[in-house]
């Protein structure tokens, strides 16, 4: 049962490293050297990689939920259905999808005119934050950003659906001991999902109700979003 999971864990580690390396230069520059400036092109590039690796991690967590579902639903056929080659192909396809999905962001943002005070809400660049600085028409950016958000939200929905089927399968197991054993195989994944999605949800709500939040709370939440998952995932697994 562990071999495909090792591939998924390596992809999870790659996405965590990508998030860390994409954001740490500006975070350290702000907090250590008090250097708060960043060029537009560097900001657009950073935004692309942060969103790309975030979506990649979301996709890996989705594949992991499918892995747990198969391990519990069809344990005898698990090795024949979810081979290492199939898992590697799924990871490759979803990784390419994540990067292609975020590829338009730097180009669409570069076409906008920025005439407002160029002060970001975080110590790194995010699409919504950069887009709010523009004073030209940004309808395309808004709707494409909404589409990307829906795609990421669909991952969490499918993860929730997979656990509905997992719980349904576990309820059908006669032995209480075997039910607990089956659920224990999902604990690490559930923790990783919560560690990843809770900071994202909190940050999204703060952007939605920005008038009611202090700037410090937004900055701390944004940093937690990038620091906590890479820090906790190795502990969880």
N, C-alpha and C positions, 0 to 999 in steps of 0.2 A: 504493500500500500504506500510505501514511502518514496519510491523512485520518482514518479511524476511530481510529487510534492516538492522534491528537491529542486527540480527545474523551476517550479513556480516560486519557491523561496528565493532562488537566485535572481529571478526577474523582479521580485519584490525588493530585493537588496539593490538591484541596478536602478530601479525607479527612485528609491530612497536616496541613493548616492547622487543621482541626477538632480533631485530637488535640492539637496544640500549644496552641491557644487554650483548650482545655478544661482542660489540666493546668498550664500555665505560671503562672497566678495563685497556686496553692497552693505549687508548687515554688519560685517566687521568694520567696514569703512565708516559707517555711521556711528556705531557704539564705541569703537576703539580709537579711531583717528578723528572723529567728529567731522568727517568729510561727507557732506550731504548732497553733493552734486553728482549727476550722471548724464551722459550725453544721450540724445534721443535714440540714436541707433543702438547703443548699448542697452537702453531701457527696453526697446522693442524686442531685441534678441533675448534678453533675460525673461521677458514676459512669455515669449514663445516656448522657451525651455521649461519654465515653471509650470505653465498650463499643460504642456505636452507630457511631462513626467507625472503630473498629477492625474491626468486622464489615463496614463499607462498603469499607474498603481491601482486606480479604480477598476480597470479592465482585469488586472491580475487577481484582484480580490473576487471579481465575478467568476473567473475561471476556477478559482479555489472553491467557491461555493458549489459549482458544478461537480468538481472533484469529490467534495464531501457527500454530495447527493448520490453520486454513483457508488461510492464506497459503502454507503449505508443501504441503498435501495437494491443494488445488485452486486454484493460482495464477491460472489463466485465468478462473475463475468467482468469484474473491474479491470483486471490486468489485460484482458483481451480487448476491451473497449477503449480504455484510456492508456494507450501505449506512450512511451517516451517520445516517439516521433510525432504522434498526434498532439501531444502537449506542447512540444517545441514549435510545431507549425501554428497552433492556436496563439501562442505567445508572440510569435513573429508577426502574424496577421494583425493582432490587436495592437501591437507596438507601432506598426506602420500606420494603422488607422489613427492612432492617437496623434502622431506627428503630422499626418496629412490634415487632420481635423483642425489643428492649431496653426497650420501654415499660412492661411490668409490673414491672420491677426496683424503681424508686423507690417504687411503691405497696405492693408486698409487703414491702419492707424497713421501710417506715414503720409497718406494723402490728406489728412485733416490739418486744419490750421489751429495753432495753439496760441491764443492771445490772453488767456487768463493767467493768473499767478500760478506758476508751475511748481506747486507744492503737493507732493503725493501724501496719501494717508498712511503709507507703510514705509518700511525701510527697504523695500524692493518693489518692482513694477508688476502690477496686475492689470488685466485688460479693462475692467470696469473703472478702476482708479485713473488710468491714463485717459480713457475715453471721456471722463468727466471734465478733463482739463481743456478739451477742444471747444472752440466757439463756432466751428463750421458745422454743416449738416452731417450728422453721424447716424442716420437711420439704418444704413447698411450694417455698420458695426453693431448697432443695438440689436437688430434682429438676428444677425449671425451669432452674436454672443449669447442671445437667448436660445438659439438652436443648439449651440454647444453645451449650454447648461442643461438643456433637456436630455441630451445624449448622456451626460454624466449622471443625471438623475435616474435615467433608465437603468443604469448599472445597479444602483442601489435598490431599485424596484425589483429587478430580476433576482438580486441576492435575497431580498425578503421573500419572494415567491419560492425560491429554492428551499428556504428554511421552512416554509409552510408545508411543502411536500416531504421534507426531512422529518418534521414533527409528526406528520400523518403516518409516515412509514414506521417511525419509532413507536407510535401508539399501538401499532399492530404486532409488535414484538411481545411474546407472552411473558418472558422472564423479566422481572424488575431489574435484576443485575445486568442483563444484556441491554436493556434500555439505557441504563446509566452509562454503560460501556460505550454504546453508540453515540450518545450525546457528548461524552468526554472527548471524542475525537474532533468535535466541532468547537470546543471551547477556545482554542488558540485563534481560530479563524474569526470567531465572533468578536473576540477582543481586538484583533487587528482591524476589523470593520468599524467598530465603535471608535477606536483611536483615530482612524482616518476620517470618518464622516462627521463626527461631532464637531471638531474644530472648523470644518468647512461649512457646516450648517450654521454655527455661531457667527462666523465671519460674514456669511451671506445675509443673515438677519441684521447684523450691524450695518451693513451697507444699505439694506432696505429701510431701516429705521435710523438712519445716520444722524438725524437731528436730535435724537434722544441719548446719544452715546458720547462719552468724553473721548477726545483724541487718544489719550493714553490707553484706554480700554481697547480701542480699535487696533493700535499698534501692537499691544501685548497679544491680542487674539490672533493677529496676522503672524506674529513670530511663533506662537504656539503651533499654528497650523503647519509650519515648515519644520519645527524642531522636534515636536513630540513624536510623530510617526516614525521617522528614522531612528530616534533614540529608543523607542519602546518596542518596535518590531523584533529586533534581535533578542530582547528579553522575553517577549511573548513566545517566540518559537525556539 
